[in-house]
């Protein structure tokens, strides 16, 4: 997100994250077919917050806060 959020801000493009808090919808888990492609070992997607309310990535939340100002 560090490469896309600043671009969205610069171009005045609205966006949203489809997984807010880890919960029963399990949107942070990879789809079954992702595991069948060995080149796809990196992070595909994640929810913004963990189930206990902590951010998944502190740096990402700092970026969101910075971009949300003004």
CHARMM-style PDB file with segment names, atoms N, HN, CA, C and O in Angstrom:
ATOM      1  N   UNK     1       0.804  -1.179   0.000  1.00  0.00      PROA
ATOM      2  CA  UNK     1       0.000   0.000   0.000  1.00  0.00      PROA
ATOM      3  C   UNK     1       0.859   1.260   0.000  1.00  0.00      PROA
ATOM      4  O   UNK     1       0.393   2.333  -0.382  1.00  0.00      PROA
ATOM      5  N   UNK     2       2.089   1.131   0.421  1.00  0.00      PROA
ATOM      6  HN  UNK     2       2.468   0.259   0.731  1.00  0.00      PROA
ATOM      7  CA  UNK     2       2.963   2.302   0.490  1.00  0.00      PROA
ATOM      8  C   UNK     2       3.209   2.896  -0.884  1.00  0.00      PROA
ATOM      9  O   UNK     2       3.512   4.084  -0.992  1.00  0.00      PROA
ATOM     10  N   UNK     3       3.087   2.105  -1.929  1.00  0.00      PROA
ATOM     11  HN  UNK     3       2.841   1.140  -1.842  1.00  0.00      PROA
ATOM     12  CA  UNK     3       3.310   2.639  -3.269  1.00  0.00      PROA
ATOM     13  C   UNK     3       2.016   3.116  -3.929  1.00  0.00      PROA
ATOM     14  O   UNK     3       2.064   3.951  -4.831  1.00  0.00      PROA
ATOM     15  N   UNK     4       0.867   2.606  -3.499  1.00  0.00      PROA
ATOM     16  HN  UNK     4       0.828   1.927  -2.766  1.00  0.00      PROA
ATOM     17  CA  UNK     4      -0.387   2.987  -4.142  1.00  0.00      PROA
ATOM     18  C   UNK     4      -1.129   4.111  -3.423  1.00  0.00      PROA
ATOM     19  O   UNK     4      -1.708   4.972  -4.086  1.00  0.00      PROA
ATOM     20  N   UNK     5      -1.131   4.131  -2.108  1.00  0.00      PROA
ATOM     21  HN  UNK     5      -0.661   3.432  -1.569  1.00  0.00      PROA
ATOM     22  CA  UNK     5      -1.884   5.162  -1.386  1.00  0.00      PROA
ATOM     23  C   UNK     5      -1.421   6.585  -1.708  1.00  0.00      PROA
ATOM     24  O   UNK     5      -2.268   7.452  -1.924  1.00  0.00      PROA
ATOM     25  N   UNK     6      -0.123   6.861  -1.749  1.00  0.00      PROA
ATOM     26  HN  UNK     6       0.566   6.157  -1.573  1.00  0.00      PROA
ATOM     27  CA  UNK     6       0.296   8.219  -2.132  1.00  0.00      PROA
ATOM     28  C   UNK     6      -0.147   8.597  -3.549  1.00  0.00      PROA
ATOM     29  O   UNK     6      -0.481   9.753  -3.808  1.00  0.00      PROA
ATOM     30  N   UNK     7      -0.148   7.630  -4.457  1.00  0.00      PROA
ATOM     31  HN  UNK     7       0.124   6.691  -4.246  1.00  0.00      PROA
ATOM     32  CA  UNK     7      -0.606   7.885  -5.824  1.00  0.00      PROA
ATOM     33  C   UNK     7      -2.092   8.217  -5.837  1.00  0.00      PROA
ATOM     34  O   UNK     7      -2.512   9.160  -6.508  1.00  0.00      PROA
ATOM     35  N   UNK     8      -2.892   7.449  -5.098  1.00  0.00      PROA
ATOM     36  HN  UNK     8      -2.551   6.683  -4.553  1.00  0.00      PROA
ATOM     37  CA  UNK     8      -4.322   7.739  -5.002  1.00  0.00      PROA
ATOM     38  C   UNK     8      -4.552   9.148  -4.465  1.00  0.00      PROA
ATOM     39  O   UNK     8      -5.396   9.883  -4.978  1.00  0.00      PROA
ATOM     40  N   UNK     9      -3.804   9.518  -3.441  1.00  0.00      PROA
ATOM     41  HN  UNK     9      -3.119   8.921  -3.024  1.00  0.00      PROA
ATOM     42  CA  UNK     9      -3.923  10.851  -2.844  1.00  0.00      PROA
ATOM     43  C   UNK     9      -3.558  11.929  -3.874  1.00  0.00      PROA
ATOM     44  O   UNK     9      -4.267  12.924  -4.026  1.00  0.00      PROA
ATOM     45  N   UNK    10      -2.461  11.714  -4.563  1.00  0.00      PROA
ATOM     46  HN  UNK    10      -1.886  10.905  -4.439  1.00  0.00      PROA
ATOM     47  CA  UNK    10      -1.996  12.691  -5.562  1.00  0.00      PROA
ATOM     48  C   UNK    10      -3.026  12.892  -6.672  1.00  0.00      PROA
ATOM     49  O   UNK    10      -3.252  14.017  -7.119  1.00  0.00      PROA
ATOM     50  N   UNK    11      -3.644  11.807  -7.112  1.00  0.00      PROA
ATOM     51  HN  UNK    11      -3.461  10.893  -6.749  1.00  0.00      PROA
ATOM     52  CA  UNK    11      -4.600  11.871  -8.224  1.00  0.00      PROA
ATOM     53  C   UNK    11      -6.036  12.103  -7.755  1.00  0.00      PROA
ATOM     54  O   UNK    11      -6.958  12.136  -8.569  1.00  0.00      PROA
ATOM     55  N   UNK    12      -6.228  12.267  -6.428  1.00  0.00      PROA
ATOM     56  HN  UNK    12      -5.478  12.240  -5.766  1.00  0.00      PROA
ATOM     57  CA  UNK    12      -7.546  12.493  -5.841  1.00  0.00      PROA
ATOM     58  C   UNK    12      -8.514  11.359  -6.179  1.00  0.00      PROA
ATOM     59  O   UNK    12      -9.653  11.585  -6.590  1.00  0.00      PROA
ATOM     60  N   UNK    13      -8.026  10.141  -5.994  1.00  0.00      PROA
ATOM     61  HN  UNK    13      -7.101   9.957  -5.660  1.00  0.00      PROA
ATOM     62  CA  UNK    13      -8.816   8.945  -6.260  1.00  0.00      PROA
ATOM     63  C   UNK    13      -9.226   8.317  -4.929  1.00  0.00      PROA
ATOM     64  O   UNK    13      -8.382   8.047  -4.074  1.00  0.00      PROA
ATOM     65  N   UNK    14     -10.511   8.093  -4.764  1.00  0.00      PROA
ATOM     66  HN  UNK    14     -11.197   8.313  -5.458  1.00  0.00      PROA
ATOM     67  CA  UNK    14     -11.004   7.438  -3.553  1.00  0.00      PROA
ATOM     68  C   UNK    14     -10.746   5.937  -3.642  1.00  0.00      PROA
ATOM     69  O   UNK    14     -10.780   5.353  -4.725  1.00  0.00      PROA
ATOM     70  N   UNK    15     -10.492   5.334  -2.508  1.00  0.00      PROA
ATOM     71  HN  UNK    15     -10.465   5.809  -1.628  1.00  0.00      PROA
ATOM     72  CA  UNK    15     -10.292   3.898  -2.463  1.00  0.00      PROA
ATOM     73  C   UNK    15     -10.718   3.387  -1.094  1.00  0.00      PROA
ATOM     74  O   UNK    15     -10.912   4.175  -0.169  1.00  0.00      PROA
ATOM     75  N   UNK    16     -10.861   2.101  -0.963  1.00  0.00      PROA
ATOM     76  HN  UNK    16     -10.704   1.461  -1.715  1.00  0.00      PROA
ATOM     77  CA  UNK    16     -11.203   1.501   0.320  1.00  0.00      PROA
ATOM     78  C   UNK    16     -10.552   0.138   0.438  1.00  0.00      PROA
ATOM     79  O   UNK    16     -10.111  -0.441  -0.555  1.00  0.00      PROA
ATOM     80  N   UNK    17     -10.497  -0.360   1.632  1.00  0.00      PROA
ATOM     81  HN  UNK    17     -10.856   0.110   2.438  1.00  0.00      PROA
ATOM     82  CA  UNK    17      -9.912  -1.662   1.911  1.00  0.00      PROA
ATOM     83  C   UNK    17     -11.056  -2.606   2.257  1.00  0.00      PROA
ATOM     84  O   UNK    17     -11.848  -2.305   3.149  1.00  0.00      PROA
ATOM     85  N   UNK    18     -11.157  -3.710   1.588  1.00  0.00      PROA
ATOM     86  HN  UNK    18     -10.514  -3.955   0.863  1.00  0.00      PROA
ATOM     87  CA  UNK    18     -12.319  -4.583   1.760  1.00  0.00      PROA
ATOM     88  C   UNK    18     -12.269  -5.411   3.033  1.00  0.00      PROA
ATOM     89  O   UNK    18     -13.294  -5.980   3.408  1.00  0.00      PROA
ATOM     90  N   UNK    19     -11.163  -5.508   3.702  1.00  0.00      PROA
ATOM     91  HN  UNK    19     -10.331  -5.046   3.397  1.00  0.00      PROA
ATOM     92  CA  UNK    19     -11.071  -6.217   4.971  1.00  0.00      PROA
ATOM     93  C   UNK    19     -10.627  -5.264   6.056  1.00  0.00      PROA
ATOM     94  O   UNK    19      -9.464  -4.861   6.082  1.00  0.00      PROA
ATOM     95  N   UNK    20     -11.519  -4.896   6.947  1.00  0.00      PROA
ATOM     96  HN  UNK    20     -12.463  -5.223   6.926  1.00  0.00      PROA
ATOM     97  CA  UNK    20     -11.150  -3.929   7.974  1.00  0.00      PROA
ATOM     98  C   UNK    20     -10.560  -4.617   9.202  1.00  0.00      PROA
ATOM     99  O   UNK    20      -9.422  -4.330   9.575  1.00  0.00      PROA
ATOM    100  N   UNK    21     -11.310  -5.519   9.837  1.00  0.00      PROA
ATOM    101  HN  UNK    21     -12.234  -5.752   9.533  1.00  0.00      PROA
ATOM    102  CA  UNK    21     -10.858  -6.190  11.058  1.00  0.00      PROA
ATOM    103  C   UNK    21     -10.914  -7.690  10.845  1.00  0.00      PROA
ATOM    104  O   UNK    21     -11.909  -8.214  10.345  1.00  0.00      PROA
ATOM    105  N   UNK    22      -9.839  -8.390  11.226  1.00  0.00      PROA
ATOM    106  HN  UNK    22      -9.030  -7.965  11.633  1.00  0.00      PROA
ATOM    107  CA  UNK    22      -9.844  -9.848  11.119  1.00  0.00      PROA
ATOM    108  C   UNK    22     -11.007 -10.405  11.919  1.00  0.00      PROA
ATOM    109  O   UNK    22     -11.161 -10.105  13.103  1.00  0.00      PROA
ATOM    110  N   UNK    23     -11.817 -11.212  11.268  1.00  0.00      PROA
ATOM    111  HN  UNK    23     -11.692 -11.455  10.306  1.00  0.00      PROA
ATOM    112  CA  UNK    23     -12.984 -11.787  11.935  1.00  0.00      PROA
ATOM    113  C   UNK    23     -13.458 -13.027  11.222  1.00  0.00      PROA
ATOM    114  O   UNK    23     -12.684 -13.713  10.555  1.00  0.00      PROA
ATOM    115  N   UNK    24     -14.737 -13.309  11.366  1.00  0.00      PROA
ATOM    116  HN  UNK    24     -15.366 -12.751  11.908  1.00  0.00      PROA
ATOM    117  CA  UNK    24     -15.242 -14.572  10.849  1.00  0.00      PROA
ATOM    118  C   UNK    24     -15.304 -14.640   9.325  1.00  0.00      PROA
ATOM    119  O   UNK    24     -15.423 -15.734   8.772  1.00  0.00      PROA
ATOM    120  N   UNK    25     -15.227 -13.506   8.631  1.00  0.00      PROA
ATOM    121  HN  UNK    25     -15.130 -12.618   9.080  1.00  0.00      PROA
ATOM    122  CA  UNK    25     -15.204 -13.579   7.168  1.00  0.00      PROA
ATOM    123  C   UNK    25     -13.859 -14.054   6.633  1.00  0.00      PROA
ATOM    124  O   UNK    25     -13.765 -14.467   5.477  1.00  0.00      PROA
ATOM    125  N   UNK    26     -12.833 -14.001   7.449  1.00  0.00      PROA
ATOM    126  HN  UNK    26     -12.910 -13.665   8.388  1.00  0.00      PROA
ATOM    127  CA  UNK    26     -11.490 -14.512   7.137  1.00  0.00      PROA
ATOM    128  C   UNK    26     -10.921 -13.948   5.840  1.00  0.00      PROA
ATOM    129  O   UNK    26     -10.350 -14.681   5.033  1.00  0.00      PROA
ATOM    130  N   UNK    27     -11.080 -12.646   5.649  1.00  0.00      PROA
ATOM    131  HN  UNK    27     -11.543 -12.051   6.305  1.00  0.00      PROA
ATOM    132  CA  UNK    27     -10.601 -12.022   4.420  1.00  0.00      PROA
ATOM    133  C   UNK    27      -9.086 -11.913   4.345  1.00  0.00      PROA
ATOM    134  O   UNK    27      -8.545 -11.554   3.300  1.00  0.00      PROA
ATOM    135  N   UNK    28      -8.395 -12.217   5.436  1.00  0.00      PROA
ATOM    136  HN  UNK    28      -8.835 -12.508   6.285  1.00  0.00      PROA
ATOM    137  CA  UNK    28      -6.926 -12.150   5.415  1.00  0.00      PROA
ATOM    138  C   UNK    28      -6.303 -13.456   4.944  1.00  0.00      PROA
ATOM    139  O   UNK    28      -5.103 -13.498   4.669  1.00  0.00      PROA
ATOM    140  N   UNK    29      -7.088 -14.516   4.846  1.00  0.00      PROA
ATOM    141  HN  UNK    29      -8.062 -14.481   5.069  1.00  0.00      PROA
ATOM    142  CA  UNK    29      -6.553 -15.811   4.423  1.00  0.00      PROA
ATOM    143  C   UNK    29      -6.481 -15.882   2.903  1.00  0.00      PROA
ATOM    144  O   UNK    29      -7.398 -15.423   2.223  1.00  0.00      PROA
ATOM    145  N   UNK    30      -5.401 -16.452   2.356  1.00  0.00      PROA
ATOM    146  HN  UNK    30      -4.655 -16.825   2.908  1.00  0.00      PROA
ATOM    147  CA  UNK    30      -5.291 -16.540   0.891  1.00  0.00      PROA
ATOM    148  C   UNK    30      -6.312 -17.515   0.315  1.00  0.00      PROA
ATOM    149  O   UNK    30      -6.710 -18.481   0.965  1.00  0.00      PROA
ATOM    150  N   UNK    31      -6.721 -17.243  -0.904  1.00  0.00      PROA
ATOM    151  HN  UNK    31      -6.398 -16.457  -1.433  1.00  0.00      PROA
ATOM    152  CA  UNK    31      -7.626 -18.150  -1.594  1.00  0.00      PROA
ATOM    153  C   UNK    31      -6.894 -19.459  -1.849  1.00  0.00      PROA
ATOM    154  O   UNK    31      -5.674 -19.457  -2.014  1.00  0.00      PROA
ATOM    155  N   UNK    32      -7.608 -20.570  -1.886  1.00  0.00      PROA
ATOM    156  HN  UNK    32      -8.599 -20.572  -1.752  1.00  0.00      PROA
ATOM    157  CA  UNK    32      -6.958 -21.884  -2.029  1.00  0.00      PROA
ATOM    158  C   UNK    32      -6.055 -22.013  -3.246  1.00  0.00      PROA
ATOM    159  O   UNK    32      -5.018 -22.671  -3.163  1.00  0.00      PROA
ATOM    160  N   UNK    33      -6.409 -21.412  -4.363  1.00  0.00      PROA
ATOM    161  HN  UNK    33      -7.252 -20.877  -4.431  1.00  0.00      PROA
ATOM    162  CA  UNK    33      -5.580 -21.595  -5.562  1.00  0.00      PROA
ATOM    163  C   UNK    33      -4.274 -20.812  -5.522  1.00  0.00      PROA
ATOM    164  O   UNK    33      -3.381 -21.084  -6.325  1.00  0.00      PROA
ATOM    165  N   UNK    34      -4.135 -19.857  -4.620  1.00  0.00      PROA
ATOM    166  HN  UNK    34      -4.861 -19.636  -3.968  1.00  0.00      PROA
ATOM    167  CA  UNK    34      -2.879 -19.112  -4.508  1.00  0.00      PROA
ATOM    168  C   UNK    34      -1.744 -20.052  -4.095  1.00  0.00      PROA
ATOM    169  O   UNK    34      -0.616 -19.913  -4.569  1.00  0.00      PROA
ATOM    170  N   UNK    35      -2.039 -20.990  -3.227  1.00  0.00      PROA
ATOM    171  HN  UNK    35      -2.955 -21.103  -2.842  1.00  0.00      PROA
ATOM    172  CA  UNK    35      -1.015 -21.926  -2.743  1.00  0.00      PROA
ATOM    173  C   UNK    35      -0.476 -22.826  -3.851  1.00  0.00      PROA
ATOM    174  O   UNK    35       0.608 -23.390  -3.701  1.00  0.00      PROA
ATOM    175  N   UNK    36      -1.190 -22.975  -4.942  1.00  0.00      PROA
ATOM    176  HN  UNK    36      -2.070 -22.517  -5.064  1.00  0.00      PROA
ATOM    177  CA  UNK    36      -0.763 -23.841  -6.043  1.00  0.00      PROA
ATOM    178  C   UNK    36       0.249 -23.174  -6.978  1.00  0.00      PROA
ATOM    179  O   UNK    36       0.728 -23.797  -7.926  1.00  0.00      PROA
ATOM    180  N   UNK    37       0.567 -21.925  -6.713  1.00  0.00      PROA
ATOM    181  HN  UNK    37       0.178 -21.418  -5.943  1.00  0.00      PROA
ATOM    182  CA  UNK    37       1.508 -21.191  -7.543  1.00  0.00      PROA
ATOM    183  C   UNK    37       2.719 -20.817  -6.693  1.00  0.00      PROA
ATOM    184  O   UNK    37       2.653 -19.852  -5.932  1.00  0.00      PROA
ATOM    185  N   UNK    38       3.820 -21.555  -6.802  1.00  0.00      PROA
ATOM    186  HN  UNK    38       3.874 -22.339  -7.420  1.00  0.00      PROA
ATOM    187  CA  UNK    38       4.987 -21.326  -5.940  1.00  0.00      PROA
ATOM    188  C   UNK    38       5.572 -19.913  -6.038  1.00  0.00      PROA
ATOM    189  O   UNK    38       6.219 -19.457  -5.095  1.00  0.00      PROA
ATOM    190  N   UNK    39       5.362 -19.220  -7.145  1.00  0.00      PROA
ATOM    191  HN  UNK    39       4.837 -19.591  -7.911  1.00  0.00      PROA
ATOM    192  CA  UNK    39       5.901 -17.870  -7.278  1.00  0.00      PROA
ATOM    193  C   UNK    39       5.104 -16.864  -6.446  1.00  0.00      PROA
ATOM    194  O   UNK    39       5.522 -15.716  -6.300  1.00  0.00      PROA
ATOM    195  N   UNK    40       3.984 -17.278  -5.911  1.00  0.00      PROA
ATOM    196  HN  UNK    40       3.644 -18.211  -6.029  1.00  0.00      PROA
ATOM    197  CA  UNK    40       3.112 -16.401  -5.134  1.00  0.00      PROA
ATOM    198  C   UNK    40       3.305 -16.608  -3.633  1.00  0.00      PROA
ATOM    199  O   UNK    40       2.354 -16.920  -2.917  1.00  0.00      PROA
ATOM    200  N   UNK    41       4.521 -16.435  -3.168  1.00  0.00      PROA
ATOM    201  HN  UNK    41       5.294 -16.182  -3.750  1.00  0.00      PROA
ATOM    202  CA  UNK    41       4.799 -16.689  -1.757  1.00  0.00      PROA
ATOM    203  C   UNK    41       4.715 -15.448  -0.881  1.00  0.00      PROA
ATOM    204  O   UNK    41       4.756 -15.561   0.344  1.00  0.00      PROA
ATOM    205  N   UNK    42       4.601 -14.274  -1.475  1.00  0.00      PROA
ATOM    206  HN  UNK    42       4.568 -14.182  -2.471  1.00  0.00      PROA
ATOM    207  CA  UNK    42       4.551 -13.034  -0.704  1.00  0.00      PROA
ATOM    208  C   UNK    42       3.166 -12.758  -0.136  1.00  0.00      PROA
ATOM    209  O   UNK    42       2.235 -13.544  -0.313  1.00  0.00      PROA
ATOM    210  N   UNK    43       3.052 -11.648   0.535  1.00  0.00      PROA
ATOM    211  HN  UNK    43       3.808 -11.009   0.679  1.00  0.00      PROA
ATOM    212  CA  UNK    43       1.787 -11.225   1.109  1.00  0.00      PROA
ATOM    213  C   UNK    43       0.837 -10.786  -0.003  1.00  0.00      PROA
ATOM    214  O   UNK    43       1.175  -9.920  -0.810  1.00  0.00      PROA
ATOM    215  N   UNK    44      -0.340 -11.381  -0.040  1.00  0.00      PROA
ATOM    216  HN  UNK    44      -0.614 -12.085   0.616  1.00  0.00      PROA
ATOM    217  CA  UNK    44      -1.325 -11.042  -1.064  1.00  0.00      PROA
ATOM    218  C   UNK    44      -2.275  -9.962  -0.585  1.00  0.00      PROA
ATOM    219  O   UNK    44      -2.530  -8.993  -1.300  1.00  0.00      PROA
ATOM    220  N   UNK    45      -2.792 -10.119   0.599  1.00  0.00      PROA
ATOM    221  HN  UNK    45      -2.586 -10.906   1.180  1.00  0.00      PROA
ATOM    222  CA  UNK    45      -3.719  -9.148   1.153  1.00  0.00      PROA
ATOM    223  C   UNK    45      -3.802  -9.354   2.644  1.00  0.00      PROA
ATOM    224  O   UNK    45      -3.393 -10.392   3.165  1.00  0.00      PROA
ATOM    225  N   UNK    46      -4.329  -8.369   3.324  1.00  0.00      PROA
ATOM    226  HN  UNK    46      -4.662  -7.526   2.901  1.00  0.00      PROA
ATOM    227  CA  UNK    46      -4.476  -8.468   4.770  1.00  0.00      PROA
ATOM    228  C   UNK    46      -5.569  -7.513   5.214  1.00  0.00      PROA
ATOM    229  O   UNK    46      -5.913  -6.575   4.495  1.00  0.00      PROA
ATOM    230  N   UNK    47      -6.109  -7.749   6.388  1.00  0.00      PROA
ATOM    231  HN  UNK    47      -5.830  -8.511   6.972  1.00  0.00      PROA
ATOM    232  CA  UNK    47      -7.063  -6.811   6.961  1.00  0.00      PROA
ATOM    233  C   UNK    47      -6.283  -5.665   7.585  1.00  0.00      PROA
ATOM    234  O   UNK    47      -5.107  -5.815   7.915  1.00  0.00      PROA
ATOM    235  N   UNK    48      -6.933  -4.528   7.747  1.00  0.00      PROA
ATOM    236  HN  UNK    48      -7.889  -4.406   7.479  1.00  0.00      PROA
ATOM    237  CA  UNK    48      -6.261  -3.352   8.299  1.00  0.00      PROA
ATOM    238  C   UNK    48      -5.919  -3.562   9.768  1.00  0.00      PROA
ATOM    239  O   UNK    48      -4.823  -3.218  10.212  1.00  0.00      PROA
ATOM    240  N   UNK    49      -6.861  -4.128  10.519  1.00  0.00      PROA
ATOM    241  HN  UNK    49      -7.751  -4.407  10.158  1.00  0.00      PROA
ATOM    242  CA  UNK    49      -6.673  -4.334  11.953  1.00  0.00      PROA
ATOM    243  C   UNK    49      -6.749  -5.820  12.292  1.00  0.00      PROA
ATOM    244  O   UNK    49      -7.489  -6.576  11.661  1.00  0.00      PROA
ATOM    245  N   UNK    50      -5.987  -6.221  13.282  1.00  0.00      PROA
ATOM    246  HN  UNK    50      -5.386  -5.607  13.794  1.00  0.00      PROA
ATOM    247  CA  UNK    50      -6.078  -7.581  13.794  1.00  0.00      PROA
ATOM    248  C   UNK    50      -7.299  -7.666  14.708  1.00  0.00      PROA
ATOM    249  O   UNK    50      -7.877  -6.640  15.066  1.00  0.00      PROA
ATOM    250  N   UNK    51      -7.688  -8.861  15.080  1.00  0.00      PROA
ATOM    251  HN  UNK    51      -7.218  -9.695  14.789  1.00  0.00      PROA
ATOM    252  CA  UNK    51      -8.900  -9.077  15.870  1.00  0.00      PROA
ATOM    253  C   UNK    51      -8.893  -8.298  17.191  1.00  0.00      PROA
ATOM    254  O   UNK    51      -9.952  -7.916  17.688  1.00  0.00      PROA
ATOM    255  N   UNK    52      -7.716  -8.065  17.754  1.00  0.00      PROA
ATOM    256  HN  UNK    52      -6.856  -8.376  17.350  1.00  0.00      PROA
ATOM    257  CA  UNK    52      -7.638  -7.346  19.033  1.00  0.00      PROA
ATOM    258  C   UNK    52      -7.572  -5.826  18.844  1.00  0.00      PROA
ATOM    259  O   UNK    52      -7.429  -5.095  19.824  1.00  0.00      PROA
ATOM    260  N   UNK    53      -7.674  -5.341  17.598  1.00  0.00      PROA
ATOM    261  HN  UNK    53      -7.791  -5.936  16.803  1.00  0.00      PROA
ATOM    262  CA  UNK    53      -7.695  -3.917  17.332  1.00  0.00      PROA
ATOM    263  C   UNK    53      -6.355  -3.301  16.977  1.00  0.00      PROA
ATOM    264  O   UNK    53      -6.295  -2.135  16.589  1.00  0.00      PROA
ATOM    265  N   UNK    54      -5.278  -4.067  17.102  1.00  0.00      PROA
ATOM    266  HN  UNK    54      -5.327  -5.015  17.417  1.00  0.00      PROA
ATOM    267  CA  UNK    54      -3.953  -3.543  16.727  1.00  0.00      PROA
ATOM    268  C   UNK    54      -3.836  -3.491  15.203  1.00  0.00      PROA
ATOM    269  O   UNK    54      -4.395  -4.344  14.514  1.00  0.00      PROA
ATOM    270  N   UNK    55      -3.117  -2.503  14.671  1.00  0.00      PROA
ATOM    271  HN  UNK    55      -2.662  -1.811  15.231  1.00  0.00      PROA
ATOM    272  CA  UNK    55      -2.906  -2.450  13.218  1.00  0.00      PROA
ATOM    273  C   UNK    55      -2.083  -3.649  12.752  1.00  0.00      PROA
ATOM    274  O   UNK    55      -1.198  -4.123  13.464  1.00  0.00      PROA
ATOM    275  N   UNK    56      -2.383  -4.127  11.560  1.00  0.00      PROA
ATOM    276  HN  UNK    56      -3.102  -3.742  10.981  1.00  0.00      PROA
ATOM    277  CA  UNK    56      -1.598  -5.205  10.971  1.00  0.00      PROA
ATOM    278  C   UNK    56      -0.174  -4.723  10.722  1.00  0.00      PROA
ATOM    279  O   UNK    56       0.785  -5.445  10.998  1.00  0.00      PROA
ATOM    280  N   UNK    57      -0.031  -3.497  10.196  1.00  0.00      PROA
ATOM    281  HN  UNK    57      -0.809  -2.911   9.971  1.00  0.00      PROA
ATOM    282  CA  UNK    57       1.278  -2.869   9.965  1.00  0.00      PROA
ATOM    283  C   UNK    57       1.260  -1.474  10.577  1.00  0.00      PROA
ATOM    284  O   UNK    57       0.478  -0.622  10.156  1.00  0.00      PROA
ATOM    285  N   UNK    58       2.106  -1.239  11.557  1.00  0.00      PROA
ATOM    286  HN  UNK    58       2.741  -1.931  11.900  1.00  0.00      PROA
ATOM    287  CA  UNK    58       2.194   0.091  12.179  1.00  0.00      PROA
ATOM    288  C   UNK    58       2.581   1.148  11.148  1.00  0.00      PROA
ATOM    289  O   UNK    58       2.013   2.240  11.144  1.00  0.00      PROA
ATOM    290  N   UNK    59       3.542   0.838  10.273  1.00  0.00      PROA
ATOM    291  HN  UNK    59       4.004  -0.049  10.277  1.00  0.00      PROA
ATOM    292  CA  UNK    59       4.001   1.798   9.279  1.00  0.00      PROA
ATOM    293  C   UNK    59       2.882   2.168   8.313  1.00  0.00      PROA
ATOM    294  O   UNK    59       2.754   3.321   7.900  1.00  0.00      PROA
ATOM    295  N   UNK    60       2.076   1.171   7.960  1.00  0.00      PROA
ATOM    296  HN  UNK    60       2.180   0.235   8.295  1.00  0.00      PROA
ATOM    297  CA  UNK    60       0.964   1.425   7.052  1.00  0.00      PROA
ATOM    298  C   UNK    60      -0.063   2.359   7.693  1.00  0.00      PROA
ATOM    299  O   UNK    60      -0.594   3.246   7.024  1.00  0.00      PROA
ATOM    300  N   UNK    61      -0.341   2.169   8.965  1.00  0.00      PROA
ATOM    301  HN  UNK    61       0.090   1.448   9.508  1.00  0.00      PROA
ATOM    302  CA  UNK    61      -1.286   3.046   9.662  1.00  0.00      PROA
ATOM    303  C   UNK    61      -0.737   4.461   9.775  1.00  0.00      PROA
ATOM    304  O   UNK    61      -1.491   5.429   9.677  1.00  0.00      PROA
ATOM    305  N   UNK    62       0.563   4.588   9.980  1.00  0.00      PROA
ATOM    306  HN  UNK    62       1.176   3.801  10.060  1.00  0.00      PROA
ATOM    307  CA  UNK    62       1.188   5.913  10.026  1.00  0.00      PROA
ATOM    308  C   UNK    62       1.045   6.602   8.671  1.00  0.00      PROA
ATOM    309  O   UNK    62       0.789   7.805   8.611  1.00  0.00      PROA
ATOM    310  N   UNK    63       1.209   5.847   7.587  1.00  0.00      PROA
ATOM    311  HN  UNK    63       1.417   4.870   7.636  1.00  0.00      PROA
ATOM    312  CA  UNK    63       1.047   6.401   6.246  1.00  0.00      PROA
ATOM    313  C   UNK    63      -0.402   6.846   6.023  1.00  0.00      PROA
ATOM    314  O   UNK    63      -0.639   7.933   5.497  1.00  0.00      PROA
ATOM    315  N   UNK    64      -1.353   6.030   6.412  1.00  0.00      PROA
ATOM    316  HN  UNK    64      -1.161   5.147   6.839  1.00  0.00      PROA
ATOM    317  CA  UNK    64      -2.769   6.385   6.270  1.00  0.00      PROA
ATOM    318  C   UNK    64      -3.074   7.652   7.045  1.00  0.00      PROA
ATOM    319  O   UNK    64      -3.769   8.535   6.542  1.00  0.00      PROA
ATOM    320  N   UNK    65      -2.564   7.751   8.263  1.00  0.00      PROA
ATOM    321  HN  UNK    65      -2.000   7.033   8.672  1.00  0.00      PROA
ATOM    322  CA  UNK    65      -2.798   8.959   9.055  1.00  0.00      PROA
ATOM    323  C   UNK    65      -2.182  10.182   8.401  1.00  0.00      PROA
ATOM    324  O   UNK    65      -2.800  11.247   8.376  1.00  0.00      PROA
ATOM    325  N   UNK    66      -0.982  10.049   7.874  1.00  0.00      PROA
ATOM    326  HN  UNK    66      -0.480   9.184   7.894  1.00  0.00      PROA
ATOM    327  CA  UNK    66      -0.311  11.165   7.195  1.00  0.00      PROA
ATOM    328  C   UNK    66      -1.097  11.609   5.963  1.00  0.00      PROA
ATOM    329  O   UNK    66      -1.299  12.804   5.745  1.00  0.00      PROA
ATOM    330  N   UNK    67      -1.533  10.649   5.167  1.00  0.00      PROA
ATOM    331  HN  UNK    67      -1.369   9.679   5.344  1.00  0.00      PROA
ATOM    332  CA  UNK    67      -2.251  10.980   3.935  1.00  0.00      PROA
ATOM    333  C   UNK    67      -3.660  11.495   4.213  1.00  0.00      PROA
ATOM    334  O   UNK    67      -4.240  12.186   3.376  1.00  0.00      PROA
ATOM    335  N   UNK    68      -4.210  11.171   5.365  1.00  0.00      PROA
ATOM    336  HN  UNK    68      -3.739  10.609   6.045  1.00  0.00      PROA
ATOM    337  CA  UNK    68      -5.572  11.593   5.709  1.00  0.00      PROA
ATOM    338  C   UNK    68      -5.644  13.032   6.207  1.00  0.00      PROA
ATOM    339  O   UNK    68      -6.724  13.620   6.262  1.00  0.00      PROA
ATOM    340  N   UNK    69      -4.519  13.586   6.560  1.00  0.00      PROA
ATOM    341  HN  UNK    69      -3.642  13.108   6.515  1.00  0.00      PROA
ATOM    342  CA  UNK    69      -4.495  14.968   7.061  1.00  0.00      PROA
ATOM    343  C   UNK    69      -4.619  15.947   5.896  1.00  0.00      PROA
ATOM    344  O   UNK    69      -4.001  15.782   4.844  1.00  0.00      PROA
ATOM    345  N   UNK    70      -5.424  16.949   6.118  1.00  0.00      PROA
ATOM    346  HN  UNK    70      -5.926  17.083   6.972  1.00  0.00      PROA
ATOM    347  CA  UNK    70      -5.532  18.032   5.153  1.00  0.00      PROA
ATOM    348  C   UNK    70      -6.147  17.672   3.922  1.00  0.00      PROA
ATOM    349  OT1 UNK    70      -6.289  18.512   3.034  1.00  0.00      PROA
TER     350      UNK     70
END
